[in-house]
Amino acid sequence: MARCPHLDYRADEGDQSFDVARAYCTVAEEFVQPMRADICNGRYDLDPTEDCEIFRANAEADGS
C-alpha cells in the first residue's frame, strides 16, 4: 500500500487553527477532502501514483 509523500497533516495554516489536524497536499498547496486523503494514504486499495491526478501531474512535471 503506497502512501503519498506529498500529504501532510496540519492543525493550523496561517492565522487559522483547527481542533483536529487536516489533510494538506503540499503539491496543490491546499487542504484536501477526506476522500482525497484516503487516496493519499492508500486506503481501499487506492494508490496515489495511479489514482491521484495531482500526484500524476506533479510526477509528469518532474519528468518521473
MOPAC internal coordinates of N, CA, C and O (Angstrom, degrees):
PM7 1SCF
backbone

  N    0.0000 0     0.00 0     0.00 0    0    0    0
  C    1.4522 1     0.00 0     0.00 0    1    0    0
  C    1.5392 1   108.00 1     0.00 0    2    1    0
  O    1.2310 1   120.73 1   -58.24 1    3    2    1
  N    1.3104 1   116.22 1   121.76 1    3    2    1
  C    1.4620 1   121.49 1  -178.63 1    5    3    2
  C    1.5201 1   111.00 1   -84.59 1    6    5    3
  O    1.2310 1   120.85 1   -34.93 1    7    6    5
  N    1.3081 1   115.97 1   145.07 1    7    6    5
  C    1.4558 1   121.38 1   173.46 1    9    7    6
  C    1.5225 1   106.76 1  -118.80 1   10    9    7
  O    1.2310 1   120.82 1   -45.81 1   11   10    9
  N    1.3092 1   116.04 1   134.19 1   11   10    9
  C    1.4612 1   120.92 1  -177.25 1   13   11   10
  C    1.5329 1   110.82 1   -70.55 1   14   13   11
  O    1.2310 1   119.90 1   -52.35 1   15   14   13
  N    1.3260 1   117.79 1   127.65 1   15   14   13
  C    1.4598 1   120.46 1   178.19 1   17   15   14
  C    1.5317 1   112.66 1   -73.83 1   18   17   15
  O    1.2310 1   120.34 1   172.21 1   19   18   17
  N    1.3298 1   116.96 1    -7.79 1   19   18   17
  C    1.4577 1   121.16 1  -177.79 1   21   19   18
  C    1.5274 1   112.80 1   -95.77 1   22   21   19
  O    1.2310 1   120.30 1   179.26 1   23   22   21
  N    1.3349 1   117.03 1    -0.74 1   23   22   21
  C    1.4671 1   120.46 1  -179.15 1   25   23   22
  C    1.5196 1   109.86 1   -91.70 1   26   25   23
  O    1.2310 1   121.51 1   -45.72 1   27   26   25
  N    1.3043 1   114.72 1   134.28 1   27   26   25
  C    1.4591 1   121.82 1   178.69 1   29   27   26
  C    1.5237 1   106.80 1  -135.12 1   30   29   27
  O    1.2310 1   120.21 1   -27.80 1   31   30   29
  N    1.3031 1   117.21 1   152.20 1   31   30   29
  C    1.4654 1   120.74 1   175.15 1   33   31   30
  C    1.5151 1   107.95 1  -112.82 1   34   33   31
  O    1.2310 1   121.06 1   -52.75 1   35   34   33
  N    1.3215 1   115.57 1   127.25 1   35   34   33
  C    1.4666 1   120.74 1  -175.99 1   37   35   34
  C    1.5168 1   110.72 1  -127.42 1   38   37   35
  O    1.2310 1   121.43 1   -43.03 1   39   38   37
  N    1.3188 1   114.86 1   136.97 1   39   38   37
  C    1.4632 1   121.27 1   177.78 1   41   39   38
  C    1.5219 1   110.86 1   -93.67 1   42   41   39
  O    1.2310 1   120.87 1   173.86 1   43   42   41
  N    1.3398 1   115.94 1    -6.14 1   43   42   41
  C    1.4596 1   119.67 1   176.56 1   45   43   42
  C    1.5149 1   109.71 1  -155.63 1   46   45   43
  O    1.2310 1   121.76 1   -18.79 1   47   46   45
  N    1.3078 1   114.24 1   161.21 1   47   46   45
  C    1.4556 1   121.92 1   177.21 1   49   47   46
  C    1.5145 1   106.72 1  -155.09 1   50   49   47
  O    1.2310 1   121.01 1   -60.98 1   51   50   49
  N    1.3209 1   115.67 1   119.02 1   51   50   49
  C    1.4624 1   118.86 1  -176.73 1   53   51   50
  C    1.5116 1   110.31 1    60.50 1   54   53   51
  O    1.2310 1   120.77 1    54.42 1   55   54   53
  N    1.3299 1   116.13 1  -125.58 1   55   54   53
  C    1.4658 1   119.50 1  -179.97 1   57   55   54
  C    1.5261 1   111.91 1   -97.27 1   58   57   55
  O    1.2310 1   119.55 1  -170.69 1   59   58   57
  N    1.3374 1   118.46 1     9.31 1   59   58   57
  C    1.4609 1   122.50 1   175.95 1   61   59   58
  C    1.5164 1   109.52 1   -96.41 1   62   61   59
  O    1.2310 1   120.64 1   -37.68 1   63   62   61
  N    1.3363 1   116.37 1   142.32 1   63   62   61
  C    1.4542 1   120.45 1   171.56 1   65   63   62
  C    1.5234 1   108.27 1  -134.22 1   66   65   63
  O    1.2310 1   121.18 1   -27.03 1   67   66   65
  N    1.3272 1   115.36 1   152.97 1   67   66   65
  C    1.4548 1   121.76 1  -174.96 1   69   67   66
  C    1.5223 1   109.86 1  -125.26 1   70   69   67
  O    1.2310 1   120.82 1   -27.20 1   71   70   69
  N    1.3281 1   116.04 1   152.80 1   71   70   69
  C    1.4656 1   120.79 1   176.45 1   73   71   70
  C    1.5247 1   110.96 1   -68.42 1   74   73   71
  O    1.2310 1   120.69 1   145.68 1   75   74   73
  N    1.3188 1   116.29 1   -34.32 1   75   74   73
  C    1.4599 1   122.74 1  -178.35 1   77   75   74
  C    1.5285 1   108.06 1  -126.54 1   78   77   75
  O    1.2310 1   120.61 1   -43.45 1   79   78   77
  N    1.3236 1   116.44 1   136.55 1   79   78   77
  C    1.4670 1   120.20 1   179.00 1   81   79   78
  C    1.5262 1   110.36 1   -59.41 1   82   81   79
  O    1.2310 1   121.11 1   -39.62 1   83   82   81
  N    1.3175 1   115.47 1   140.38 1   83   82   81
  C    1.4605 1   121.88 1  -178.53 1   85   83   82
  C    1.5221 1   110.58 1  -113.47 1   86   85   83
  O    1.2310 1   121.48 1   -27.24 1   87   86   85
  N    1.3407 1   114.78 1   152.76 1   87   86   85
  C    1.4653 1   120.76 1  -179.19 1   89   87   86
  C    1.5271 1   110.03 1   -70.62 1   90   89   87
  O    1.2310 1   120.74 1   -49.47 1   91   90   89
  N    1.3303 1   116.19 1   130.53 1   91   90   89
  C    1.4560 1   122.82 1  -178.58 1   93   91   90
  C    1.5281 1   108.64 1  -128.85 1   94   93   91
  O    1.2310 1   120.67 1   -52.99 1   95   94   93
  N    1.3255 1   116.32 1   127.01 1   95   94   93
  C    1.4663 1   122.03 1   177.76 1   97   95   94
  C    1.5265 1   108.10 1   -91.11 1   98   97   95
  O    1.2310 1   120.68 1   -62.44 1   99   98   97
  N    1.3312 1   116.30 1   117.56 1   99   98   97
  C    1.4622 1   119.49 1  -177.80 1  101   99   98
  C    1.5274 1   112.27 1   -75.23 1  102  101   99
  O    1.2310 1   119.60 1   163.28 1  103  102  101
  N    1.3314 1   118.37 1   -16.72 1  103  102  101
  C    1.4605 1   121.26 1   176.19 1  105  103  102
  C    1.5277 1   109.44 1   -78.92 1  106  105  103
  O    1.2310 1   120.58 1   130.04 1  107  106  105
  N    1.3267 1   116.50 1   -49.96 1  107  106  105
  C    1.4623 1   121.17 1  -179.69 1  109  107  106
  C    1.5272 1   111.32 1   -77.27 1  110  109  107
  O    1.2310 1   120.61 1   164.78 1  111  110  109
  N    1.3354 1   116.45 1   -15.22 1  111  110  109
  C    1.4671 1   122.90 1  -177.95 1  113  111  110
  C    1.5210 1   111.73 1    56.28 1  114  113  111
  O    1.2310 1   121.52 1  -133.57 1  115  114  113
  N    1.3562 1   114.69 1    46.43 1  115  114  113
  C    1.4556 1   120.18 1   178.04 1  117  115  114
  C    1.5217 1   110.11 1  -156.93 1  118  117  115
  O    1.2310 1   121.49 1   -20.14 1  119  118  117
  N    1.3128 1   114.75 1   159.86 1  119  118  117
  C    1.4526 1   120.35 1   174.00 1  121  119  118
  C    1.5150 1   108.32 1   -70.87 1  122  121  119
  O    1.2310 1   120.80 1   -35.14 1  123  122  121
  N    1.3350 1   116.08 1   144.86 1  123  122  121
  C    1.4580 1   120.78 1  -177.99 1  125  123  122
  C    1.5167 1   111.04 1  -117.04 1  126  125  123
  O    1.2310 1   121.30 1   -21.80 1  127  126  125
  N    1.3218 1   115.12 1   158.20 1  127  126  125
  C    1.4505 1   122.35 1   179.72 1  129  127  126
  C    1.5343 1   110.19 1   -68.24 1  130  129  127
  O    1.2310 1   120.26 1   -23.15 1  131  130  129
  N    1.3374 1   117.10 1   156.85 1  131  130  129
  C    1.4720 1   120.35 1  -179.99 1  133  131  130
  C    1.5319 1   113.81 1   -55.20 1  134  133  131
  O    1.2310 1   119.35 1   142.70 1  135  134  133
  N    1.3259 1   118.84 1   -37.30 1  135  134  133
  C    1.4713 1   119.87 1   179.03 1  137  135  134
  C    1.5204 1   110.59 1   -64.31 1  138  137  135
  O    1.2310 1   119.93 1   141.11 1  139  138  137
  N    1.2911 1   117.74 1   -38.89 1  139  138  137
  C    1.4699 1   121.26 1   177.13 1  141  139  138
  C    1.5263 1   108.88 1   -63.30 1  142  141  139
  O    1.2310 1   119.59 1   139.06 1  143  142  141
  N    1.3225 1   118.39 1   -40.94 1  143  142  141
  C    1.4647 1   121.42 1   177.74 1  145  143  142
  C    1.5237 1   110.63 1   -64.14 1  146  145  143
  O    1.2310 1   120.09 1   145.70 1  147  146  145
  N    1.3351 1   117.44 1   -34.30 1  147  146  145
  C    1.4669 1   120.52 1   175.78 1  149  147  146
  C    1.5238 1   110.23 1   -60.23 1  150  149  147
  O    1.2310 1   120.30 1   137.99 1  151  150  149
  N    1.3288 1   117.03 1   -42.01 1  151  150  149
  C    1.4651 1   120.89 1   176.98 1  153  151  150
  C    1.5239 1   109.23 1   -63.15 1  154  153  151
  O    1.2310 1   120.70 1   133.32 1  155  154  153
  N    1.3368 1   116.27 1   -46.68 1  155  154  153
  C    1.4606 1   121.63 1  -178.72 1  157  155  154
  C    1.5263 1   111.59 1   -59.18 1  158  157  155
  O    1.2310 1   120.56 1   143.45 1  159  158  157
  N    1.3148 1   116.54 1   -36.55 1  159  158  157
  C    1.4590 1   121.52 1  -177.51 1  161  159  158
  C    1.5229 1   113.17 1   -89.22 1  162  161  159
  O    1.2310 1   119.84 1  -178.67 1  163  162  161
  N    1.3183 1   117.91 1     1.33 1  163  162  161
  C    1.4530 1   121.77 1   177.14 1  165  163  162
  C    1.5182 1   114.13 1    72.09 1  166  165  163
  O    1.2310 1   120.16 1  -155.56 1  167  166  165
  N    1.3213 1   117.30 1    24.44 1  167  166  165
  C    1.4608 1   120.20 1   178.88 1  169  167  166
  C    1.5277 1   109.97 1   -75.92 1  170  169  167
  O    1.2310 1   121.26 1   -22.09 1  171  170  169
  N    1.3141 1   115.19 1   157.91 1  171  170  169
  C    1.4745 1   122.68 1   177.18 1  173  171  170
  C    1.5285 1   112.29 1    55.89 1  174  173  171
  O    1.2310 1   120.61 1  -146.78 1  175  174  173
  N    1.3256 1   116.43 1    33.22 1  175  174  173
  C    1.4692 1   122.46 1  -179.56 1  177  175  174
  C    1.5212 1   112.81 1    62.20 1  178  177  175
  O    1.2310 1   120.05 1  -155.91 1  179  178  177
  N    1.3249 1   117.51 1    24.09 1  179  178  177
  C    1.4611 1   121.67 1   175.20 1  181  179  178
  C    1.5273 1   108.51 1   -87.27 1  182  181  179
  O    1.2310 1   120.50 1   -31.77 1  183  182  181
  N    1.3074 1   116.64 1   148.23 1  183  182  181
  C    1.4539 1   122.54 1  -179.02 1  185  183  182
  C    1.5316 1   108.19 1  -129.44 1  186  185  183
  O    1.2310 1   119.86 1   -59.19 1  187  186  185
  N    1.3280 1   117.88 1   120.81 1  187  186  185
  C    1.4685 1   118.88 1  -177.59 1  189  187  186
  C    1.5248 1   113.48 1   -58.94 1  190  189  187
  O    1.2310 1   120.03 1   148.36 1  191  190  189
  N    1.3308 1   117.55 1   -31.64 1  191  190  189
  C    1.4673 1   119.25 1  -179.58 1  193  191  190
  C    1.5196 1   112.28 1   -69.18 1  194  193  191
  O    1.2310 1   120.08 1   160.19 1  195  194  193
  N    1.3318 1   117.45 1   -19.81 1  195  194  193
  C    1.4609 1   121.51 1   178.94 1  197  195  194
  C    1.5281 1   113.23 1  -112.31 1  198  197  195
  O    1.2310 1   120.24 1   146.66 1  199  198  197
  N    1.3341 1   117.15 1   -33.34 1  199  198  197
  C    1.4633 1   121.18 1  -170.00 1  201  199  198
  C    1.5280 1   115.12 1  -104.31 1  202  201  199
  O    1.2310 1   119.65 1   177.32 1  203  202  201
  N    1.3132 1   118.28 1    -2.68 1  203  202  201
  C    1.4717 1   120.53 1  -178.40 1  205  203  202
  C    1.5235 1   110.28 1  -115.39 1  206  205  203
  O    1.2310 1   120.65 1   -64.84 1  207  206  205
  N    1.3111 1   116.37 1   115.16 1  207  206  205
  C    1.4694 1   119.85 1  -178.64 1  209  207  206
  C    1.5269 1   111.99 1   -67.01 1  210  209  207
  O    1.2310 1   119.57 1   151.39 1  211  210  209
  N    1.3265 1   118.42 1   -28.61 1  211  210  209
  C    1.4733 1   121.25 1   177.79 1  213  211  210
  C    1.5287 1   109.18 1   -66.96 1  214  213  211
  O    1.2310 1   120.40 1   133.18 1  215  214  213
  N    1.3360 1   116.84 1   -46.82 1  215  214  213
  C    1.4640 1   121.60 1   178.78 1  217  215  214
  C    1.5232 1   110.29 1   -60.46 1  218  217  215
  O    1.2310 1   120.39 1   131.91 1  219  218  217
  N    1.3430 1   116.86 1   -48.09 1  219  218  217
  C    1.4659 1   120.95 1  -178.38 1  221  219  218
  C    1.5298 1   111.59 1   -62.13 1  222  221  219
  O    1.2310 1   120.03 1   136.41 1  223  222  221
  N    1.3269 1   117.55 1   -43.59 1  223  222  221
  C    1.4662 1   121.21 1   179.63 1  225  223  222
  C    1.5280 1   110.80 1   -62.58 1  226  225  223
  O    1.2310 1   120.47 1   140.81 1  227  226  225
  N    1.3235 1   116.71 1   -39.19 1  227  226  225
  C    1.4616 1   120.76 1   178.65 1  229  227  226
  C    1.5330 1   110.38 1   -67.19 1  230  229  227
  O    1.2310 1   120.15 1   138.59 1  231  230  229
  N    1.3275 1   117.31 1   -41.41 1  231  230  229
  C    1.4510 1   121.20 1   179.09 1  233  231  230
  C    1.5343 1   110.51 1   -63.33 1  234  233  231
  O    1.2310 1   120.17 1   139.02 1  235  234  233
  N    1.3261 1   117.28 1   -40.98 1  235  234  233
  C    1.4660 1   121.76 1   178.57 1  237  235  234
  C    1.5247 1   110.55 1   -65.25 1  238  237  235
  O    1.2310 1   120.27 1   139.69 1  239  238  237
  N    1.3326 1   117.09 1   -40.31 1  239  238  237
  C    1.4669 1   121.09 1   179.77 1  241  239  238
  C    1.5225 1   110.75 1   -65.87 1  242  241  239
  O    1.2310 1   120.81 1   146.26 1  243  242  241
  N    1.3551 1   116.05 1   -33.74 1  243  242  241
  C    1.4727 1   120.91 1   178.57 1  245  243  242
  C    1.5159 1   112.23 1   -81.40 1  246  245  243
  O    1.2310 1   120.17 1   170.66 1  247  246  245
  N    1.3398 1   117.28 1    -9.34 1  247  246  245
  C    1.4501 1   121.37 1  -178.55 1  249  247  246
  C    1.5106 1   113.71 1    80.74 1  250  249  247
  O    1.2310 1   120.10 1  -163.40 1  251  250  249
  N    1.3281 1   117.41 1    16.60 1  251  250  249
  C    1.4789 1   121.31 1  -178.79 1  253  251  250
  C    1.5045 1   111.49 1   -80.77 1  254  253  251
  O    1.2310 1   120.10 1   180.00 1  255  254  253

